[in-house]
Amino acid sequence: MPRAPSVSPATGLPDAPFSCVLDDFWESAENGGESFVGRPLNLDDGSADIHLARLRGWGFNMLRYVVTWEALEHAGPGKYDYEFMDYTIRVLRKCKEYGFRVYIDPHQDTWSRYTGGSGAPYWTLAACGLNARNITATNSAIVHCEYPTAEDPNPADLPAMIWSTNYGRLAVQALFTLWFAGRDYAPKCIIDGMNIQDYLQSHYIEAMGLLADRIRDAGDLLDDCVIGWDSINEPFEGFCGYPDLNEYPSEQTSTLKKGTFPTPAQSFRLGMGKAQMVDTWTFSVFGPKKGKQILVDPKGKKLWADPSTEPGGVHPKWGWKRDPGWKLGTCIWALHGIWDVESGYVITPDYFRTSPNDTDREVVFLSDFWKPHWEAFGKRIRQSHPEAILFVAPPVFAPPPPISESLLKGILRGKYGSHLPAVKIGEKAIRQSLQEQLGVLKDDAKILGAYPTIIGEIGIPFDMDDKKAYGWTDDGKYKGDYSGQQKALDASLNACDGPNTLNFTIWTYSPDNSHAWGDGWNMEDLSLWSPDDLRRKAGYRMETGDSSSAGLLKKVGDSAATSSLSLSTIQAIQSGDGASKISRISSLSQWENAYDFLTDGARAFKAFCRPYPIATIGTPTNVQFDIAKGEFKLTVRVRSEDKPRPEALGRVKSSSDSISSSDTEDDEELATEIYIPLVHYANDEVIARLSSQDQADDDKPKSSAASQISSSDTIHEITSELNFPPSHDPWYLTLSPKVSISAPLSLSVSASQGRWAVDGQILKWWYPVPSEGEREYTIIVKRDGGAIKTVQEESPSVWAQLWATFCPSLTV
């Protein structure tokens, strides 16, 4: 079963600034943007090996690798960043060294960085006739670095998740409508002789296709490492199918309502510089609540570019020629007769409900617009990677449409906000409700056939309750207390387990995370690890600037400061004169043992670092894990046809195969393999050594006495290029070109049938395959001596419990 994080430091951002940085934001974009080389990992300072070793030690076996269109084609239409593509090949090879499988995620959120998200390059906005500098003034999108106003920004005050309301604002709605349905709804929008829909999609598909070519030409990545491609992340319908432009949808499951929320008709008028009284909304655990109306006044500024920016219809920077019928300076929807600019009256409020070519038929976005794009994209990827798994990621909440079997090799479900038929109170009810809802998503896959499902994004915000866990409230009383986050994340991942047995990708792992700015993107703070949570060790400290948001805000304009939140900024404090110097962590010797390494800087690690079946003989029918008890239970259904084929029995052994077993039968049979995390099942000696270190009390694990039951001293091998000290025999290999994480475990195992053995963090379980019919087997794994407890493991606040159900930040 694939278990994976999304590797996405400062999601969709180039190598220097976070989304809060306004300095040079527009100027750089207008001149072709910036390089993304260095994202997501630094390959030159040794930190990439540290991060990948940590992820592998947590039991992850696959990575969702985020790539944006902007990273590939930021310099202009048809001007590709081959240096970034070559860098990507280097990162993928590093991932391969650590045994990861990868699927590429062409990522976007609300279209682009320049419309408050990530994804498309800046020039796409100009191609669509927008003046991006007036986006904030016209309330056409919320851009982090210009919040609340471009004239007086204070990006630290950006409300949680308000970026997602951009899906209900004019810029993003217009861009996605042109992208998916320009030929139908904007036939006058012709550029370089083609409709804007074809212009945008052809550039995007070719940019991603060229990256796929580069991966193919590398010669050592296809299938062994890169197994497939996601389709565009969280595609949005825009106005397609919109029933009435004078209203906005009232269902809770539609676009998040928070802050100002104009109707489409109001957004049209705002886009032409006209003031409007618009509704405001707040969001609580019980959903959106309508507030008072406020005046939004663009003061005459227009979203639409002035005709003078393209003399003679040709753009002086980007080079395209715009058709004379596409007149700049006016709203494209007014240009198509949908509304009248002078009066503000909407002439055809249901314009997008039906196809202009067939007004008797309501459009079906998935089959009419999304599916043709998915097929065109998949065809181009398959030219480079014939055996690629093409993941099917339809819009949020939408079940996939029927797709030809010849094109299918997997299904991925996108972000999953909570839409409940009734309020659920109590932890048990919430956990059960989440599991049932994910079961509904799994059933949607049956539309396509018997294909596996992977949840594309699932995670929780770690800054909940006003960053209480960071010590920013209550005089620091709860600093380091992630018990609430642990319960919320466990509830989410438990929903994937049980009878659902779903694969999932956790959002996210961000090496640049900080308590002040989160993941560096729109104040989201979902990273499983943060350098700000590293334990204080003798001689080392994190150098991340001031500890308060207000202090760090002073450095927002300093890209060097805001981009230096990484392992390489740990400073060694020399005794005596108090001088300090940069000490790059390029060795695992900085940690006492594997348990120390895997838990240092990790947040709510007991929730995400959980046992799971890596590979099974038969079909897993139920996966249960009780964090409080440290008890894992797996049930598998085994049929006669599950007997391994003879050619599989003679396979070359993988890195997870036991290399120390004295049982020759084990070498001749395939086994079900289960990941047994050290962080839950380490023996007392390992934990005691960590507890003796100089660390905060709330990090000290406590455990009753336990005896070591079954663990191999053999260390599995995972490639690394870390610098190892030759002076002693550490907890990792020093001479081999490969390294792995291993330490003694304390286990109590009971199996209904068969035998088992442990090698490192892998438990192998052998059982008979019936000659006919089917049988069901169960294995239970406990920690001998009881679960490892930490000081802060206590009941979280009601808010923390409910967050997992009601807050859109809890995403799948």
Summary of the structure (lengths in Angstrom):
residues: 812
radius of gyration: 26.9
end to end distance: 17.1
largest distance: 85.6
contacts: 2804
relative contact order: 0.12
helix: 31%
strand: 20%
